[in-house]
Amino acid sequence: MITIDFPTKIVIGKTVINDAVDELSSKFKKLFIVTGGKKTCDSKSLKKFLQELEKKNISYELLSGVSSNPTYEVVQEGVSAFKNAGSDCIVTIGGGSVHDSGKLIAILVKQQLQVEDLFVENQGFEKISPDIVPVYTIPTLAGTGAEISPASLLRHNKHKRIVFSPYLFPKVAFYDLETMHINNGQLCLLTGFDAYVQSLEAYVSNQANIWSDMFAKDGMKNALQALYLLSKDGNSFEAKEKLVIASIQGLLAVSKSSVGAIHALSDPLSGIFNTHHGKALALLASTVVEINIQNGCSRYQKPAELFNVIYPGDYNAKNLPSLIEKFLKDIAPSLRDNVPNIASPLTKIETLVSDSTNPDMFGNPVELANSQIEKIFKISLNLD
C-alpha cells in the first residue's frame, strides 16, 4: 500500500475500499454516495463498497446517473437529495465528472451561493468559505486528477466553467487497484490520456519551473507506459498503479505550472457539444502541438524523446505530433468516430474560438492568434 499526504490524503493499494469503509464508518452516521451511470453502477468498485457498508449496517443514500460534463441541474438535484437524506459526508465513486459533482454539492449544501457565483471568472474563489461538507473519493478511473484536485468543472448554458477553491480538496482519495477496471471502453483510456496531457502542458507552459518539470517528466513517461499496457490488458495491476501515479503527477505538475491550449480548446468542445473531456483532448492534442512548434515553442524535445519508452527510436520535437497520433491510434482506434458535427462551420467555429479564450489558455507556451485557433479546430474536426 502507498500513502501520500497531498493535502488530500492519497491511499493506493489492492484492498483499500475496506480501509475506506472502516474510516468512514468511524467518523460519520450516514453517507451520501455520488456515482455515475450504468457502467459505474455495475463497477466492481461501487458493488464492493456497498457490500462492505451493508455488512456493517452503515446507512447511506445513493445518487447515481452523473454523466460526463455534469450540469448544474444534476448538481442541484444532488443538493436537494443530500438535504433530504440527512447525510453528514459525501463519497464520490467514479470518474472525474462524478468527483467534480460531489465537490460542488459539498459547497452548495452549506453555502447560500448561486452557481454563477462559484465560477473563476466571477472570483468564486473569494466567495467560497471553508464551511463545506467533507468529501471522500474512490476513483474507478484515473487521469483527470479530479479526485484530489481543489477544482471542479461544470457545464452551464453550454459553457464549460471552472470552480476553484483551496477548500475543495477532498479529505481522502482511495485508489483500490483490485476493483479498478480500465479496459471497458476507449473512453476510459482517453480519460487516462488527460494525465499525459496535463504533464505535457505543464512541462511546456510559460509557467514551467524546476518543480513542475520534476513531476511532468515522470508523469508523461508513466502515462504513456500505463496507457499502452492497459490498452492490451485492462486488469494489469502494475499498469493501473502506474496510471494512478501518472494522474497524481500530472495534477501536481499543473498545480505548480499550468495547462495550455489543448485544455483551453477542449472546454468549448465539451461545453457546446458535450464531448467527453478525454476525447476532446485527444482530438486536439497533436494539432495544438504542431501549431505551438511552428510558433517557436522550444520545449517539446524532451516530450518527444520520452516516446522511446513505448516506440524505441531517436526522436526530436518535430516528431511529436505524429507520435501522439500513432499512440492515439493504438489505444483508441475509434477516436475520430462521431466527431462533433458542426452544421454551420463559420458561425460555430467563431463561437469555439471565442470560448477558447479562457483561464486554461493563459499558460500556453506561445500566443495563438484567432486564425490559428480556428485552424486547429478545422484540422481536428476534419473541416478542412
TANORBEL-V106621 format. One record per residue. N is the residue number from 1. SS is DSSP state (helix for helix, strand for strand, loop for the rest). PHI is phi in whole degrees, 0 to 359 (none if undefined). OMEGA is omega in radians with two decimals (none if undefined). Layout:
BEGIN
n=N ss=SS phi=PHI omega=OMEGA
n=N ss=SS phi=PHI omega=OMEGA
END
This chain:
BEGIN
n=1 ss=loop phi=none omega=3.09
n=2 ss=strand phi=247 omega=3.07
n=3 ss=strand phi=233 omega=-3.10
n=4 ss=strand phi=227 omega=3.00
n=5 ss=strand phi=258 omega=-2.95
n=6 ss=loop phi=255 omega=1.28
n=7 ss=loop phi=264 omega=2.95
n=8 ss=loop phi=296 omega=3.05
n=9 ss=strand phi=287 omega=-3.08
n=10 ss=strand phi=246 omega=3.12
n=11 ss=strand phi=236 omega=-3.09
n=12 ss=strand phi=237 omega=3.11
n=13 ss=strand phi=180 omega=-3.04
n=14 ss=loop phi=272 omega=-3.08
n=15 ss=loop phi=227 omega=-3.02
n=16 ss=helix phi=284 omega=3.04
n=17 ss=helix phi=299 omega=3.06
n=18 ss=helix phi=299 omega=3.09
n=19 ss=helix phi=295 omega=3.12
n=20 ss=helix phi=298 omega=-3.14
n=21 ss=helix phi=297 omega=3.13
n=22 ss=helix phi=299 omega=-3.10
n=23 ss=helix phi=293 omega=-3.09
n=24 ss=helix phi=293 omega=-3.11
n=25 ss=helix phi=291 omega=3.13
n=26 ss=helix phi=278 omega=-3.03
n=27 ss=helix phi=244 omega=-2.97
n=28 ss=loop phi=229 omega=-3.12
n=29 ss=loop phi=269 omega=-3.12
n=30 ss=strand phi=216 omega=-3.10
n=31 ss=strand phi=267 omega=3.00
n=32 ss=strand phi=246 omega=-3.03
n=33 ss=strand phi=260 omega=3.09
n=34 ss=strand phi=252 omega=-3.12
n=35 ss=strand phi=215 omega=-3.00
n=36 ss=loop phi=264 omega=-3.10
n=37 ss=loop phi=276 omega=-2.99
n=38 ss=helix phi=302 omega=-3.11
n=39 ss=helix phi=299 omega=3.14
n=40 ss=helix phi=289 omega=3.11
n=41 ss=helix phi=297 omega=3.11
n=42 ss=loop phi=270 omega=-3.05
n=43 ss=loop phi=289 omega=3.09
n=44 ss=helix phi=298 omega=-3.09
n=45 ss=helix phi=298 omega=-3.11
n=46 ss=helix phi=294 omega=-3.12
n=47 ss=helix phi=300 omega=-3.14
n=48 ss=helix phi=293 omega=-3.13
n=49 ss=helix phi=298 omega=-3.13
n=50 ss=helix phi=295 omega=3.11
n=51 ss=helix phi=299 omega=-3.13
n=52 ss=helix phi=292 omega=3.08
n=53 ss=helix phi=297 omega=-3.09
n=54 ss=helix phi=291 omega=3.07
n=55 ss=helix phi=300 omega=-3.08
n=56 ss=loop phi=260 omega=3.12
n=57 ss=loop phi=56 omega=3.12
n=58 ss=loop phi=269 omega=-3.08
n=59 ss=strand phi=282 omega=3.11
n=60 ss=strand phi=206 omega=2.99
n=61 ss=strand phi=239 omega=-3.06
n=62 ss=strand phi=245 omega=2.99
n=63 ss=strand phi=249 omega=-3.12
n=64 ss=loop phi=248 omega=3.05
n=65 ss=loop phi=94 omega=3.08
n=66 ss=loop phi=291 omega=-3.09
n=67 ss=loop phi=253 omega=3.08
n=68 ss=loop phi=303 omega=-3.12
n=69 ss=loop phi=58 omega=-3.06
n=70 ss=loop phi=299 omega=-3.13
n=71 ss=strand phi=257 omega=3.10
n=72 ss=helix phi=298 omega=-3.13
n=73 ss=helix phi=300 omega=3.11
n=74 ss=helix phi=295 omega=3.14
n=75 ss=helix phi=296 omega=-3.13
n=76 ss=helix phi=295 omega=3.05
n=77 ss=helix phi=300 omega=3.12
n=78 ss=helix phi=294 omega=3.11
n=79 ss=helix phi=299 omega=-3.14
n=80 ss=helix phi=296 omega=-3.12
n=81 ss=helix phi=295 omega=3.13
n=82 ss=helix phi=298 omega=-3.11
n=83 ss=helix phi=296 omega=3.14
n=84 ss=helix phi=292 omega=-3.08
n=85 ss=helix phi=282 omega=-3.08
n=86 ss=loop phi=70 omega=-3.13
n=87 ss=loop phi=281 omega=3.14
n=88 ss=loop phi=233 omega=2.98
n=89 ss=strand phi=202 omega=3.14
n=90 ss=strand phi=242 omega=3.04
n=91 ss=strand phi=241 omega=3.13
n=92 ss=strand phi=255 omega=-3.13
n=93 ss=strand phi=231 omega=-3.11
n=94 ss=strand phi=157 omega=3.12
n=95 ss=loop phi=263 omega=-3.02
n=96 ss=helix phi=302 omega=-3.10
n=97 ss=helix phi=294 omega=3.10
n=98 ss=helix phi=295 omega=3.13
n=99 ss=helix phi=293 omega=3.08
n=100 ss=helix phi=303 omega=-3.11
n=101 ss=helix phi=296 omega=-3.13
n=102 ss=helix phi=300 omega=-3.13
n=103 ss=helix phi=292 omega=3.11
n=104 ss=helix phi=291 omega=3.05
n=105 ss=helix phi=301 omega=-3.11
n=106 ss=helix phi=300 omega=3.09
n=107 ss=helix phi=285 omega=-2.93
n=108 ss=helix phi=287 omega=3.04
n=109 ss=helix phi=295 omega=-3.00
n=110 ss=helix phi=260 omega=-2.95
n=111 ss=loop phi=240 omega=-3.12
n=112 ss=loop phi=276 omega=-3.13
n=113 ss=loop phi=236 omega=2.98
n=114 ss=loop phi=279 omega=-3.08
n=115 ss=helix phi=301 omega=-3.13
n=116 ss=helix phi=296 omega=3.13
n=117 ss=helix phi=295 omega=-3.02
n=118 ss=helix phi=279 omega=-2.94
n=119 ss=strand phi=292 omega=-3.13
n=120 ss=helix phi=303 omega=-3.10
n=121 ss=helix phi=294 omega=3.06
n=122 ss=helix phi=255 omega=3.13
n=123 ss=loop phi=56 omega=3.12
n=124 ss=helix phi=301 omega=-3.13
n=125 ss=helix phi=298 omega=3.10
n=126 ss=helix phi=272 omega=-3.05
n=127 ss=helix phi=262 omega=-3.10
n=128 ss=loop phi=282 omega=-3.11
n=129 ss=loop phi=262 omega=3.14
n=130 ss=loop phi=290 omega=-3.07
n=131 ss=loop phi=283 omega=-3.06
n=132 ss=loop phi=228 omega=3.08
n=133 ss=loop phi=299 omega=3.10
n=134 ss=loop phi=300 omega=-3.13
n=135 ss=strand phi=241 omega=3.05
n=136 ss=strand phi=238 omega=-3.05
n=137 ss=strand phi=239 omega=3.03
n=138 ss=strand phi=230 omega=-3.10
n=139 ss=strand phi=288 omega=2.97
n=140 ss=loop phi=264 omega=3.09
n=141 ss=loop phi=228 omega=3.04
n=142 ss=loop phi=224 omega=3.09
n=143 ss=loop phi=155 omega=-3.04
n=144 ss=loop phi=283 omega=-3.04
n=145 ss=loop phi=78 omega=-3.10
n=146 ss=helix phi=301 omega=-3.09
n=147 ss=helix phi=290 omega=3.10
n=148 ss=helix phi=232 omega=-3.00
n=149 ss=loop phi=265 omega=3.04
n=150 ss=loop phi=271 omega=-3.12
n=151 ss=strand phi=229 omega=3.03
n=152 ss=strand phi=222 omega=3.08
n=153 ss=strand phi=247 omega=-3.09
n=154 ss=strand phi=223 omega=3.05
n=155 ss=strand phi=266 omega=-3.05
n=156 ss=strand phi=226 omega=-3.11
n=157 ss=loop phi=53 omega=3.12
n=158 ss=loop phi=62 omega=3.02
n=159 ss=strand phi=234 omega=3.05
n=160 ss=strand phi=273 omega=-3.08
n=161 ss=strand phi=245 omega=-3.13
n=162 ss=strand phi=252 omega=3.03
n=163 ss=strand phi=242 omega=-3.10
n=164 ss=strand phi=224 omega=3.00
n=165 ss=loop phi=196 omega=3.06
n=166 ss=helix phi=297 omega=3.12
n=167 ss=helix phi=278 omega=-3.09
n=168 ss=helix phi=273 omega=3.11
n=169 ss=loop phi=302 omega=3.01
n=170 ss=loop phi=299 omega=-3.12
n=171 ss=loop phi=289 omega=-3.12
n=172 ss=strand phi=217 omega=2.98
n=173 ss=strand phi=247 omega=-3.13
n=174 ss=strand phi=255 omega=3.11
n=175 ss=strand phi=261 omega=-3.14
n=176 ss=strand phi=265 omega=-3.05
n=177 ss=loop phi=291 omega=3.13
n=178 ss=loop phi=290 omega=-3.06
n=179 ss=loop phi=261 omega=3.06
n=180 ss=loop phi=295 omega=3.13
n=181 ss=loop phi=224 omega=-2.98
n=182 ss=loop phi=277 omega=-2.96
n=183 ss=loop phi=274 omega=3.06
n=184 ss=loop phi=241 omega=3.12
n=185 ss=loop phi=134 omega=-3.10
n=186 ss=helix phi=294 omega=3.13
n=187 ss=helix phi=296 omega=3.07
n=188 ss=helix phi=295 omega=3.11
n=189 ss=helix phi=291 omega=3.11
n=190 ss=helix phi=290 omega=2.98
n=191 ss=helix phi=299 omega=3.09
n=192 ss=helix phi=295 omega=3.12
n=193 ss=helix phi=299 omega=3.08
n=194 ss=helix phi=301 omega=3.11
n=195 ss=helix phi=299 omega=3.10
n=196 ss=helix phi=295 omega=-3.08
n=197 ss=helix phi=296 omega=3.12
n=198 ss=helix phi=300 omega=3.13
n=199 ss=helix phi=293 omega=3.11
n=200 ss=helix phi=300 omega=-3.09
n=201 ss=helix phi=290 omega=3.08
n=202 ss=helix phi=297 omega=-3.10
n=203 ss=helix phi=290 omega=-3.09
n=204 ss=helix phi=266 omega=-3.08
n=205 ss=loop phi=302 omega=3.02
n=206 ss=loop phi=290 omega=3.08
n=207 ss=loop phi=257 omega=-3.05
n=208 ss=loop phi=298 omega=-3.13
n=209 ss=loop phi=207 omega=-3.05
n=210 ss=helix phi=299 omega=-3.13
n=211 ss=helix phi=289 omega=-3.13
n=212 ss=helix phi=294 omega=3.11
n=213 ss=helix phi=301 omega=-3.10
n=214 ss=helix phi=300 omega=3.12
n=215 ss=helix phi=285 omega=-3.02
n=216 ss=helix phi=293 omega=-3.11
n=217 ss=helix phi=297 omega=3.11
n=218 ss=helix phi=291 omega=3.13
n=219 ss=helix phi=297 omega=3.09
n=220 ss=helix phi=299 omega=-3.11
n=221 ss=helix phi=299 omega=-3.11
n=222 ss=helix phi=295 omega=-3.13
n=223 ss=helix phi=295 omega=3.14
n=224 ss=helix phi=299 omega=-3.12
n=225 ss=helix phi=297 omega=-3.07
n=226 ss=helix phi=295 omega=-3.10
n=227 ss=helix phi=294 omega=3.12
n=228 ss=helix phi=296 omega=3.13
n=229 ss=helix phi=293 omega=-3.12
n=230 ss=helix phi=291 omega=3.07
n=231 ss=helix phi=292 omega=3.09
n=232 ss=helix phi=264 omega=-3.09
n=233 ss=loop phi=212 omega=-3.08
n=234 ss=loop phi=290 omega=3.13
n=235 ss=loop phi=253 omega=3.13
n=236 ss=loop phi=296 omega=-3.13
n=237 ss=helix phi=301 omega=-3.10
n=238 ss=helix phi=298 omega=-3.12
n=239 ss=helix phi=290 omega=3.11
n=240 ss=helix phi=297 omega=3.11
n=241 ss=helix phi=298 omega=-3.14
n=242 ss=helix phi=295 omega=3.12
n=243 ss=helix phi=290 omega=3.07
n=244 ss=helix phi=300 omega=3.12
n=245 ss=helix phi=298 omega=3.12
n=246 ss=helix phi=299 omega=3.12
n=247 ss=helix phi=297 omega=3.10
n=248 ss=helix phi=295 omega=3.12
n=249 ss=helix phi=297 omega=3.11
n=250 ss=helix phi=298 omega=3.13
n=251 ss=helix phi=296 omega=3.12
n=252 ss=helix phi=295 omega=3.12
n=253 ss=helix phi=298 omega=-3.13
n=254 ss=helix phi=294 omega=-3.12
n=255 ss=helix phi=295 omega=3.12
n=256 ss=helix phi=258 omega=-3.14
n=257 ss=loop phi=224 omega=3.08
n=258 ss=loop phi=188 omega=2.93
n=259 ss=loop phi=270 omega=-3.08
n=260 ss=loop phi=206 omega=-2.96
n=261 ss=helix phi=293 omega=3.13
n=262 ss=helix phi=299 omega=3.09
n=263 ss=helix phi=291 omega=-3.10
n=264 ss=helix phi=299 omega=-3.13
n=265 ss=helix phi=284 omega=3.11
n=266 ss=helix phi=289 omega=-3.08
n=267 ss=helix phi=301 omega=3.11
n=268 ss=helix phi=293 omega=3.06
n=269 ss=helix phi=298 omega=3.11
n=270 ss=helix phi=286 omega=-3.09
n=271 ss=helix phi=289 omega=-3.06
n=272 ss=helix phi=280 omega=-3.01
n=273 ss=helix phi=252 omega=-3.13
n=274 ss=loop phi=58 omega=3.10
n=275 ss=loop phi=287 omega=3.08
n=276 ss=loop phi=308 omega=-3.04
n=277 ss=helix phi=303 omega=-3.13
n=278 ss=helix phi=297 omega=3.12
n=279 ss=helix phi=294 omega=3.12
n=280 ss=helix phi=300 omega=3.11
n=281 ss=helix phi=300 omega=-3.09
n=282 ss=helix phi=293 omega=3.12
n=283 ss=helix phi=296 omega=-3.00
n=284 ss=helix phi=264 omega=-2.85
n=285 ss=helix phi=304 omega=-3.01
n=286 ss=helix phi=294 omega=-3.12
n=287 ss=helix phi=289 omega=3.08
n=288 ss=helix phi=299 omega=3.12
n=289 ss=helix phi=300 omega=3.14
n=290 ss=helix phi=301 omega=-3.13
n=291 ss=helix phi=292 omega=3.10
n=292 ss=helix phi=298 omega=3.09
n=293 ss=helix phi=297 omega=3.13
n=294 ss=helix phi=299 omega=3.14
n=295 ss=loop phi=270 omega=2.99
n=296 ss=loop phi=104 omega=3.08
n=297 ss=loop phi=295 omega=-3.02
n=298 ss=loop phi=252 omega=-3.01
n=299 ss=loop phi=254 omega=-3.08
n=300 ss=helix phi=272 omega=-3.13
n=301 ss=helix phi=298 omega=-3.12
n=302 ss=helix phi=297 omega=3.08
n=303 ss=helix phi=303 omega=3.10
n=304 ss=helix phi=293 omega=-3.13
n=305 ss=helix phi=298 omega=-3.08
n=306 ss=helix phi=292 omega=3.09
n=307 ss=helix phi=293 omega=3.08
n=308 ss=helix phi=300 omega=-3.10
n=309 ss=helix phi=290 omega=3.09
n=310 ss=loop phi=238 omega=3.09
n=311 ss=loop phi=236 omega=-3.07
n=312 ss=loop phi=306 omega=3.14
n=313 ss=loop phi=163 omega=3.09
n=314 ss=loop phi=256 omega=-3.04
n=315 ss=loop phi=236 omega=2.99
n=316 ss=loop phi=234 omega=-3.02
n=317 ss=helix phi=305 omega=-3.09
n=318 ss=helix phi=294 omega=3.10
n=319 ss=helix phi=281 omega=-2.94
n=320 ss=helix phi=300 omega=3.13
n=321 ss=helix phi=303 omega=-3.12
n=322 ss=helix phi=288 omega=3.08
n=323 ss=helix phi=294 omega=3.10
n=324 ss=helix phi=297 omega=3.12
n=325 ss=helix phi=297 omega=3.12
n=326 ss=helix phi=298 omega=-3.14
n=327 ss=helix phi=299 omega=-3.13
n=328 ss=helix phi=294 omega=3.08
n=329 ss=helix phi=294 omega=3.12
n=330 ss=helix phi=287 omega=-3.05
n=331 ss=helix phi=267 omega=-3.09
n=332 ss=loop phi=216 omega=-3.06
n=333 ss=loop phi=298 omega=3.13
n=334 ss=loop phi=262 omega=-3.06
n=335 ss=loop phi=309 omega=-3.02
n=336 ss=loop phi=269 omega=2.95
n=337 ss=loop phi=284 omega=3.09
n=338 ss=loop phi=55 omega=3.03
n=339 ss=loop phi=295 omega=-3.13
n=340 ss=loop phi=313 omega=-3.09
n=341 ss=loop phi=267 omega=3.13
n=342 ss=loop phi=259 omega=-3.05
n=343 ss=loop phi=292 omega=3.12
n=344 ss=loop phi=236 omega=-2.94
n=345 ss=helix phi=309 omega=-3.04
n=346 ss=helix phi=297 omega=-3.11
n=347 ss=helix phi=295 omega=-3.08
n=348 ss=helix phi=292 omega=-3.14
n=349 ss=helix phi=294 omega=3.08
n=350 ss=helix phi=300 omega=3.11
n=351 ss=helix phi=292 omega=3.10
n=352 ss=helix phi=301 omega=-3.12
n=353 ss=helix phi=296 omega=-3.10
n=354 ss=helix phi=294 omega=-3.13
n=355 ss=helix phi=285 omega=3.10
n=356 ss=loop phi=282 omega=3.06
n=357 ss=loop phi=276 omega=-3.10
n=358 ss=loop phi=226 omega=-3.05
n=359 ss=helix phi=305 omega=-3.14
n=360 ss=helix phi=296 omega=-3.06
n=361 ss=helix phi=287 omega=-2.97
n=362 ss=helix phi=295 omega=-3.14
n=363 ss=helix phi=268 omega=-3.12
n=364 ss=loop phi=302 omega=-3.03
n=365 ss=loop phi=294 omega=3.11
n=366 ss=loop phi=225 omega=3.11
n=367 ss=loop phi=280 omega=3.14
n=368 ss=loop phi=252 omega=3.06
n=369 ss=loop phi=286 omega=3.11
n=370 ss=helix phi=303 omega=-3.14
n=371 ss=helix phi=295 omega=3.12
n=372 ss=helix phi=286 omega=3.07
n=373 ss=helix phi=297 omega=3.09
n=374 ss=helix phi=299 omega=3.12
n=375 ss=helix phi=299 omega=3.13
n=376 ss=helix phi=299 omega=3.12
n=377 ss=helix phi=297 omega=-3.10
n=378 ss=helix phi=297 omega=3.13
n=379 ss=helix phi=293 omega=-3.06
n=380 ss=helix phi=293 omega=-3.10
n=381 ss=loop phi=258 omega=3.08
n=382 ss=loop phi=58 omega=-3.12
n=383 ss=loop phi=261 omega=3.13
n=384 ss=loop phi=283 omega=none
END
